[in-house]
Amino acid sequence: MGLSSRLIVAAGLGVVGAGLLVAPIQGQQDGAVRKTNGGASQFKEGTPPVIGTIDLDGVFKNYEKVKYANEEFQASLLAKRNELMKLQQEMAQEAEVLNRYAPGQEEFKKQENKLTELKAKIEAGREQAEREFQSKEAEAMASLYNEVTEVAKKIAKARKMTYVMKVTNQQPSGANPNSVMAAMSNPMIYFDSANDITQDVVYNLNAVYKAAGGPTAKAAPPAADAPGAAATTPPAAAAAPKAIAR
């Protein structure tokens, strides 16, 4: 009796499977094959990890360039808001004029058209302002983020760090829900403050910015012990920030 096709296929798969089990997996290091005559592995050993940390919120809050940029941004925002408020006041005045006429009168129709134009102008101005400010904010944040990360990279290399992770030094407080959410989203429960480079980054950023004659913000932020100020835990290295060679 001849063998069925199912048995032939099963037997064939069994042979192939045995071959896969016996043959060495490509790329897998084999002590007998993957070593040179001297006995050393041809693969380079990885660098032992040295992990540093940085509080980006702390950097942005203390970088003088960010303070000044934020002040200028808020001033521009306030100017645009006042401009739109004047148009709204004008619209309110024109609405009072409209009430003097009865529907169907020629003056009523003219005034109604004027109000429609003012409303469209206000809406268009608001939408344009939102687009402009969102674009400016995104561009500014991208530029500042790149500056911060470049300095952080240099400091990390100078301190022989192989990784730098984002953390928050802000202590959670029930009075500040944002601080609680920041703490909950922090991927690190504990980190050695001796390896925190936040203050070093701030020091170097401000040193370069001041040396270049960068303008400073007029309004000073609240002190750490002032009411409403965010409570932070400064890293141990904060007492002696270090400059990096440029």
C-alpha positions, 0 to 999 in steps of 0.5 A: 500500500502506498503512503498517503500524501499527508504522511509524506508532507508530515515526514518532510516537515519533520526533517526540515524541523530537525534541520532547523534545530540542528543548524546554528541560528545565523547571527547567534554568537557561538563560542566555537565559531565566533571567536578569533584565534586569540580567543577574543570575541569579534563583537565589541563590548557595550559601554557600561551605562551611566544614567543622568537626569534633567528636569526640562521644566526646571531648565525652561523656568530658569533660562533667561532667554525663555523668560524674556521670550515668554514676556515678549510673547505675552505682550504681543498676545495682550496687544492683539487681545486689546485690538480685538476688544476694541472691535468688540466694543465698537460692535456693541456700540453699533448694536445700540444704534441698531436698536434705534431703528425698527425692522424693515427700515432702510437704516435698520438694514444698513446697520445690520449689515455693518454689524455682520461685517464687524462680527466677521472681521472679529472672527477672522482676526481671532482665528488669524491671531490663534494661527499666528501665535500657535505657529510662533510658539511652536517655532520658539519652543523648537528652537529653545528645545534644541538649544537645551538638548545641545548643551545637555549633550555636551555636559553629559559627554563631559561627565561620561554619561551614556543616557540622560532621562527626563525627570521632574524635581517638583514635589507633588502638592494637593494644592497644585493638581498639575504637580501631582500629574507631573509626578505620576507621569514621571518614569523614575521613582528614584534617581541620584541627584548627584547625576542630575545635570539640570543646574549645569545646563541652566548655568551654561545656557545663561552664561552664553546668553548673557555673554552674547548680550541677550535681553532679560525679562523685566518681571522677576518670577516669584521666589522659591519661598514666595506664595504660589511658587512651585516647590522644587527639590534642587539637585545636590550639584546645584551648589556648584554648577560647572561650565563646559568647554565650547 
